[in-house]
Amino acid sequence: MRNWKPIYIENSRILVWLIYLAPIKIQAITLGVIVISRDEMSEVTKNHETIHFQQYLETLFLGFLILYFWDWFVGLVKYRDGQKAYLSIRAEQEAYKHQENLTYLSTDSKEVVLVAEARSTPLFVLIN
């Protein structure tokens, strides 16, 4: 599965509409097997979004959405700031940490951050 790639849709007007709903400026977004971007994507952006695609696969799609929105909600309550909440999302932390390493997904050392942390972190710790 690590060699699987999402479907890239570049120069899409869809993200222009999503900007009105999101608390941050969205350049690209992974929605399951599809990555949609406002412009042409650099290799780094493609890698960042492919990391999210792999996170979807590792958590069987629904798990990714639950963890992503849970982390965002907890961050929003904690920081009262949409940008800080976004940066507190585990999926984003992994993607930003490794987006420049274009071989990250092909190595055996890839972290399984979402699954490992979700199993080891009690919900009351995330809220406090």
URTAWO-V830083 format. One record per pair of residues at least 24 apart in sequence whose ideal C-beta (glycine too) atoms are under 8 Angstrom apart, sorted by the first residue. I is the first residue (numbers start at 0). J is the second residue. D is the distance in Angstrom with one decimal. If there is no record, write none. Layout:
i=I j=J d=D
i=I j=J d=D
//
This chain:
i=0 j=53 d=7.2
i=0 j=56 d=5.3
i=1 j=53 d=6.6
i=1 j=104 d=5.3
i=1 j=105 d=6.2
i=1 j=109 d=7.0
i=2 j=104 d=7.9
i=2 j=105 d=7.0
i=3 j=52 d=7.4
i=3 j=53 d=7.8
i=3 j=56 d=7.0
i=4 j=49 d=6.2
i=4 j=52 d=7.3
i=5 j=29 d=6.4
i=5 j=32 d=5.3
i=5 j=33 d=6.2
i=5 j=34 d=4.8
i=5 j=48 d=6.8
i=5 j=49 d=6.2
i=5 j=52 d=4.2
i=6 j=32 d=5.9
i=6 j=33 d=5.0
i=6 j=34 d=7.0
i=7 j=34 d=5.0
i=7 j=36 d=7.3
i=7 j=40 d=6.5
i=7 j=45 d=6.7
i=7 j=48 d=7.9
i=8 j=33 d=6.3
i=8 j=34 d=6.9
i=8 j=35 d=4.9
i=8 j=36 d=7.1
i=9 j=36 d=5.0
i=9 j=38 d=6.8
i=9 j=39 d=5.3
i=9 j=40 d=5.8
i=10 j=36 d=7.3
i=10 j=37 d=7.2
i=10 j=38 d=6.2
i=10 j=39 d=6.8
i=11 j=35 d=4.7
i=11 j=36 d=6.5
i=11 j=37 d=6.7
i=22 j=81 d=2.7
i=22 j=82 d=6.9
i=22 j=84 d=7.4
i=22 j=85 d=7.0
i=23 j=81 d=6.1
i=23 j=82 d=5.7
i=23 j=85 d=5.2
i=29 j=55 d=7.0
i=31 j=55 d=6.1
i=31 j=60 d=6.1
i=42 j=101 d=6.2
i=43 j=98 d=5.3
i=43 j=99 d=5.9
i=43 j=101 d=7.7
i=44 j=98 d=7.6
i=46 j=97 d=7.7
i=46 j=98 d=5.3
i=46 j=99 d=7.7
i=46 j=100 d=7.6
i=46 j=101 d=5.4
i=46 j=103 d=7.1
i=46 j=104 d=7.5
i=47 j=94 d=4.8
i=47 j=95 d=7.1
i=47 j=98 d=3.9
i=48 j=94 d=7.8
i=49 j=104 d=6.3
i=50 j=93 d=6.3
i=50 j=94 d=4.3
i=50 j=97 d=6.2
i=50 j=98 d=6.9
i=50 j=103 d=7.1
i=50 j=104 d=6.6
i=51 j=90 d=6.2
i=51 j=94 d=5.8
i=53 j=104 d=5.9
i=53 j=109 d=7.8
i=54 j=90 d=5.2
i=54 j=93 d=7.2
i=54 j=94 d=7.8
i=54 j=112 d=7.9
i=54 j=113 d=5.4
i=57 j=111 d=6.0
i=57 j=113 d=6.5
i=57 j=114 d=5.8
i=58 j=113 d=5.5
i=58 j=114 d=6.3
i=58 j=117 d=8.0
i=62 j=113 d=7.3
i=62 j=114 d=7.8
i=62 j=117 d=7.6
i=63 j=90 d=6.8
i=63 j=113 d=6.9
i=66 j=90 d=6.9
i=66 j=113 d=5.4
i=66 j=117 d=5.7
i=69 j=125 d=7.6
i=70 j=125 d=7.8
i=73 j=125 d=5.0
i=73 j=126 d=6.3
i=76 j=126 d=7.4
i=89 j=113 d=5.7
i=89 j=116 d=5.7
//
